[in-house]
Amino acid sequence: MNDTYIITVIAVMAMVTIALRFLPFILFDHGEQLPKWISYLGKVLPPAIMSMLLVYCLRNIKLVEGNHGLPELICVGVAMLMHFWKRNTLLSICVSTILYMIITQSVM
């Protein structure tokens, strides 16, 4: 691939990303109340996405061999406890990810 092609692809991706970031402000920033379906999506999509990520992360657990999914289940529990305790999604994800890395790299 030549340099022109790579620069063009990067420029197009950057423009699409910028357009997608600014589009909601252009469409909905008129001082009016948001449409009900947008508010509904804002409420239901974050838990739905987190549920899909949970299923994706736990899909390869083999309960009958290896460590029986113990590190994954421990870290899911820690993430839940951290979230209920601190109500901070980023903190819950970071703590459970670090714990998972420690468990899988040193203990198991």
C-alpha positions as CSV (number, residue, x, y, z in Angstrom):
1,M,0.0,0.0,0.0
2,N,1.2,3.4,-0.7
3,D,1.3,6.4,1.6
4,T,-1.5,8.3,-0.1
5,Y,-3.9,5.5,0.4
6,I,-3.1,5.1,4.1
7,I,-3.4,8.9,4.7
8,T,-6.7,9.0,2.8
9,V,-8.1,6.1,4.9
10,I,-7.0,7.8,8.1
11,A,-8.5,11.1,7.0
12,V,-11.8,9.5,6.1
13,M,-12.0,7.6,9.4
14,A,-11.2,10.8,11.3
15,M,-13.9,12.8,9.5
16,V,-16.5,10.0,10.1
17,T,-15.6,9.9,13.8
18,I,-15.8,13.7,14.2
19,A,-19.2,13.7,12.3
20,L,-20.6,11.0,14.6
21,R,-19.4,12.9,17.7
22,F,-21.0,16.2,16.6
23,L,-24.2,14.9,15.0
24,P,-26.2,14.6,18.3
25,F,-25.3,18.2,19.2
26,I,-26.4,19.4,15.7
27,L,-29.6,17.4,15.7
28,F,-30.8,17.8,19.3
29,D,-29.3,21.0,20.7
30,H,-32.2,23.4,20.1
31,G,-33.2,24.0,23.7
32,E,-36.0,21.5,23.3
33,Q,-36.6,18.4,25.3
34,L,-35.1,15.2,23.8
35,P,-37.5,12.8,22.0
36,K,-38.8,10.1,24.3
37,W,-37.1,7.3,22.3
38,I,-33.7,9.0,22.7
39,S,-34.2,9.2,26.4
40,Y,-35.4,5.6,26.5
41,L,-32.3,4.5,24.6
42,G,-30.1,6.5,27.0
43,K,-31.6,4.5,29.9
44,V,-31.6,1.0,28.5
45,L,-28.5,0.8,26.3
46,P,-25.8,1.1,29.0
47,P,-27.1,-2.0,31.0
48,A,-27.7,-3.9,27.7
49,I,-24.1,-3.2,26.5
50,M,-22.6,-4.2,29.9
51,S,-24.7,-7.4,29.8
52,M,-23.4,-8.2,26.3
53,L,-19.8,-7.6,27.5
54,L,-20.3,-9.9,30.5
55,V,-21.6,-12.7,28.2
56,Y,-18.7,-12.1,25.8
57,C,-16.1,-12.2,28.6
58,L,-17.6,-15.4,30.2
59,R,-18.3,-17.3,27.0
60,N,-15.2,-19.5,27.0
61,I,-15.3,-20.7,30.6
62,K,-15.0,-24.5,30.8
63,L,-16.5,-25.6,34.1
64,V,-15.2,-29.2,33.8
65,E,-11.5,-28.6,33.1
66,G,-8.7,-26.2,34.0
67,N,-9.4,-23.8,36.7
68,H,-13.2,-24.2,36.3
69,G,-13.7,-20.5,35.6
70,L,-12.8,-19.5,39.1
71,P,-10.7,-16.4,38.3
72,E,-13.5,-15.1,36.0
73,L,-16.2,-15.7,38.6
74,I,-14.1,-14.1,41.4
75,C,-13.5,-11.0,39.3
76,V,-17.1,-10.7,38.3
77,G,-18.1,-10.8,41.9
78,V,-15.4,-8.2,42.8
79,A,-16.7,-6.0,40.0
80,M,-20.2,-6.2,41.3
81,L,-19.2,-5.6,44.9
82,M,-17.1,-2.6,43.9
83,H,-19.9,-1.1,41.9
84,F,-22.5,-1.5,44.6
85,W,-20.0,-0.1,47.1
86,K,-18.6,2.9,45.2
87,R,-21.1,3.3,42.3
88,N,-18.2,4.0,39.9
89,T,-18.2,1.9,36.7
90,L,-14.6,2.8,35.8
91,L,-13.3,1.9,39.2
92,S,-15.2,-1.4,39.2
93,I,-13.8,-2.4,35.8
94,C,-10.2,-1.4,36.6
95,V,-10.1,-3.1,39.9
96,S,-11.6,-6.4,38.6
97,T,-9.3,-6.3,35.5
98,I,-6.2,-5.8,37.6
99,L,-7.3,-8.6,40.0
100,Y,-7.9,-10.9,37.0
101,M,-4.4,-10.2,35.6
102,I,-2.9,-10.9,39.0
103,I,-4.8,-14.1,39.5
104,T,-4.1,-15.5,36.0
105,Q,-0.5,-14.4,35.9
106,S,0.7,-15.4,39.4
107,V,-1.7,-17.8,41.1
108,M,-3.2,-20.0,38.3
